Amino acid sequence: MSSLNLVEQSKRSAAFAAVDKHVGPTVRVLGVGSGSTVVYAAERLLELKRLNKLHPELLCVPTSFQSKQLIVDAGLRASDLDDLPELDPGSGSFASIDVTIDGADEVDAELNAIKGGGGAHLREKLVAAASRKLVLIADYRKDSEVLGDKWDKGVPVEVSPLAWSTIKRQLERMVPKSRVQGVSTADAAAAFEFNHPIAVLRQAVRKAGPVVTDNGNFILDVSMGKIYDPLAVEQLIKMVPGVIEVGIFSSMAAEAWFGNEDGSIACRYPRSQIKKQD
Ligand SMILES: O=C(CO)[C@H](O)[C@H](O)COP(=O)(O)O
């Protein structure tokens, strides 16, 4: 009988299921996400390695300092993103990674995600964008209809330390009615819920001052309530000079695995894609 609590058990089952489905002996390049759920993915990778079920020359691309340590501790080879060749030259895709498995802070019905609770979303997005497939793993608390329903710590935004307070003021002046077309919601004009977003400089724990990311930047956590149009919000925030990366991953994930409270595992796909197949 496992001594893990329910949340940890659900993270572990989601991680194991996703690794088992996606990391077989034919996978040559794997993106490894960051956070506490990915620790269980690394545990499973180590087991599969011991069982000789991984590609003998598997290369793992880390998304953070923590992720690199997980790769090294599992006895796997880490590679830099820029050292990898394109997988399908001439195809129009620039992917260099077969599949990336990563955690999330919240995932909506279309598999848009909030990421960056661990402050690693810049590298996570770079690795996800270079992957043929992004697979998310999470516990049941992250499974949402609309972003902002459950995650109440705001959208993580990595910013240049040179101008963080100016960027904070600009983010707080964003207005919800700057949506792009195409998504119908109860309030057809609002990309997000709050009239006035609140941006808070993330503070370090057990060190005075702000969190400094692996890339030497700061993080603003921007509370804006429910996010009805993730792509519009992602684009809006990205337009602010000094913003380095936004922790909204719009339409990047192909699949999300959740460990449920009852011990079962659910695999979800973007809702609109399921409807198209019907
Ligand atoms: O985006 C991330 C780090 O930047 C993490 O994947 C996200 O915060 C989820 O973490 P956890 O698995 O610990 O809940």
The ligand as an SDF file (V2000), in Angstrom:
LIG
                    3D

 14 13  0  0  0  0  0  0  0  0999 V2000
    4.8560   25.0300  -15.1310 O   0  0  0  0  0  0  0  0  0  0  0  0
    5.4940   24.5040  -14.2620 C   0  0  0  0  0  0  0  0  0  0  0  0
    6.7720   25.0470  -13.7630 C   0  0  0  0  0  0  0  0  0  0  0  0
    7.0640   26.2440  -14.4090 O   0  0  0  0  0  0  0  0  0  0  0  0
    4.9870   23.2600  -13.6230 C   0  0  0  0  0  0  0  0  0  0  0  0
    4.8580   22.2920  -14.6160 O   0  0  0  0  0  0  0  0  0  0  0  0
    3.6750   23.5590  -12.9910 C   0  0  0  0  0  0  0  0  0  0  0  0
    3.8640   24.6180  -12.0560 O   0  0  0  0  0  0  0  0  0  0  0  0
    3.0870   22.3440  -12.2900 C   0  0  0  0  0  0  0  0  0  0  0  0
    3.8830   22.0090  -11.2140 O   0  0  0  0  0  0  0  0  0  0  0  0
    3.5020   20.8290  -10.2080 P   0  0  0  0  0  0  0  0  0  0  0  0
    3.6030   19.5630  -10.9900 O   0  0  0  0  0  0  0  0  0  0  0  0
    4.5220   20.9460   -9.1190 O   0  0  0  0  0  0  0  0  0  0  0  0
    2.1130   21.0970   -9.7130 O   0  0  0  0  0  0  0  0  0  0  0  0
  1  2  2  0
  2  3  1  0
  2  5  1  0
  3  4  1  0
  5  6  1  0
  5  7  1  0
  7  8  1  0
  7  9  1  0
  9 10  1  0
 10 11  1  0
 11 12  2  0
 11 13  1  0
 11 14  1  0
M  END
$$$$
